[in-house]
Amino acid sequence: MTEKWALLKTVYTGLEVDTIRTTLEVEGIPVLVRGYQVGMWGSAFQGSISEGADVLVPESALERARELIPEDIDGEGEEA
């Protein structure tokens, strides 16, 4: 049986997607991003994602991921 994926956070910039993904993967947590379209500028584009992107992790890693990526932190690393 495969493990289910759980929503960690919905983000609205490519930079946030890449930062969260890298942070979690360095800690050994697999990441699945749903809704992030690279668009005409390719993966180097770090601007706004109007429809948002869901960052998902395995259910068993959700608690650890939340410790690494607090929900109340905005894209600039400051508390909202």
C-alpha positions, 0 to 999 in steps of 0.5 A: 500500500502506498502512503498518502500525501498531505497538504503542507501549504499553498504558496503563491510564488515560484521562489516559495515553492523552490525554497520549501522544496529544497529545505524539505528535500535536504532533510530527506522529506519527499515533496510533491508540488501540484499546480505550479506551472513554469510558464513561458520563462521556464523554471528560472521564473520566480514570480507570482503564481496567481492560482497558487501551488499546493506543496504536499508531503507524505503523511508520515512526514507532515509533522516534521515538515511543519516544524521546518516550514512554519505556516505563519511565515511569509515569502520573505521570511518574516512572520505575517 
